[in-house]
Amino acid sequence: MSRELTIDQASVSFSKKPILMSDHFKRIIVLCLVFVTAFMTVHLFRTWQGKHGLFSIWKQEDRGQFAPEFATLAKEAAMNLEEVPGLARANDEMVALVGKVTPAVVSIDTEILKKERLFDPYRGRIYERNRLTPGLGSGVIVSQEGHVITNQHVIEGHHRIRVTLHDGRSLPATLINSDRLLDIAVLRIKSSDPNERFEALKFGDSDKVRVGQLAIAVGNPYGLGESVTVGRISARDRSLSDGQRDLFQTDAAINPGNSGGPLLNHLGEIIAINASIYSEDRENPGFQGIGFSIPSNEVKRTMEYILDKGRPVHGYLGLRTLDLNDYLKSVLNYQGEGVVVWDVTPGSPAAESGIERFDIITSFQEEGVTSTAGFINRVQRSKVGSLAKLGVYRGSETLLLEATITETDLFEAQDDESAAEREKHDRAIYQAVGLEVKSRGRQAVGVIVSSVTEGGLAAQAGLQRGDFVLEINGSRIRNAEDFYLRLVATAAVQETELFVFRGNSRARLVLPKVPRVTSDPITTPVD
């Protein structure tokens, strides 16, 4: 009996024990209440502002029925024809002019055989290989027989030339000859019909071209086909280098592919052949408002020589000249600008005019002379048979001499060396510099000096084995091949600056110019 009572009491006491909720379950409930409260608060607030509540995201927006919109368009132009008769006439005339000239402008596609210079790391030498690359440019038909004028650089090294006409036909063309000095080439279209007559444009007189006059450029920029741009002649007698002088400057848009196309006047006459542009971005050149063109009178004269003689004809005086330096100025007691006459060919126009060795030519055709390259260029581009006026300083007096420009068969320097000659030239440079380098790795830049020849130019400059070379003449070096190619390109023509790290120090060391070894110490060209 007592046992039963004990059990009942325990049961009673157990049933009266409070049931406690776990802390984890409490947190879940509190978070749910907070979320519901926040949701409802935002919903009520948006509803109070007149916006859709949060529940509207489950409802499809009621766009309603579309109502047509009405728009009143302008029915009259800003000006009428009576108010702008000049502009209307100019517009119609320009359209008519373009329609007349474009049939004579062609696109030129070439396969160019280019020499690639590669470095053989196993044999330690540079070799060449030929590679066909596509090229494009423009041209203009100048005769009914199908003669085309373009730039020499458009077809240089060509393997095949095709000309695309205005009517879409693509015909083969042959190169008659070119003038590297003027950057002009003369082609002949090969038509299946030998009696076909082509639409041609007339040469204008470039001597009458004035700054500010209308200039129309037609060509094949970026291979897009016929394109016409309009501008003005910005300047005359621009000189880009000793090899390119007396060019027209224009703001008519000229881009890559326009080379060889015509620059026209308001009559549709060729006043120049487009040749180049000024661009600060050498990697991706584009028009920046400055283009250069070769005057038509020079183009026409060169074309006539090529068609008549099969080659361009350049002027000749029979002189060999040297640039003035401080030593020559002191010896000749002269401090101005000019070129020194180093040799006079017997019986030449120069000899007949009275020019003597060690004379200083100060002017040509009453314009100053500053360099041998510029002087020779002007002589070669002079018209055969014309009279050249030469300002000459001799002793302490200034003379004015006259010589008749004649023709020479030695009109073009042969600057294409054979692979063996190039290899010999490269090897001579390596031996003179006396430096061997190796790459640092596939991803690393710069090279490590592995060997320096005693007595070589590298040793004279202070280079040592183990030096790290990062730059040549301010250009970053990628690997040993890049280093050797840059060294060959620069060492024989100028001092070569190397940016070198040695331990924790760094310096810019200068390699002297590699001396040219030849039996004749005079290396200036003969005009």
Secondary structure, DSSP 8 states (H G I E B T S, - for coil): -HHHHHHHHHHHHHHTS-----HHHHHHHHHHHHHHHHHHHHHHHHHHTTS--GGGGGS----------------S-SS-TTT-HHHHHHHHHHHHHHHHHGGGEEEEEEEEEEEEEEEETTTTEEEEEEEEEEEEEEEEE-STT-EEEE-HHHHTTEEEEEEE-TTS-EEEEEEEEEETTTTEEEEEE--SSTT-------B--GGG--TT-EEEEEE-GGG---EEEEEEEEEEEE-SSSSS-SEEEE-S---TT-TT-EEE-TTS-EEEEEEEE--S-SSS----S-EEEEEHHHHHHHHHHHHHHSS--EEE--EEEEE--HHHHHHHT--SS-EEEEEE-TTSHHHHHT--TT-EEEEETTEE---HHHHHHHHHTS-TT-EEEEEEEETTEEEEEEEE-EEES--S------HHHHHHHHHHHHHHHTEEEEE--SS--SEEEEEE-TTSHHHHHT--TT-EEEEETTEE--SHHHHHHHHHHHHTTS-EEEEEEETTEEEEEEE-------S-S--S-B-
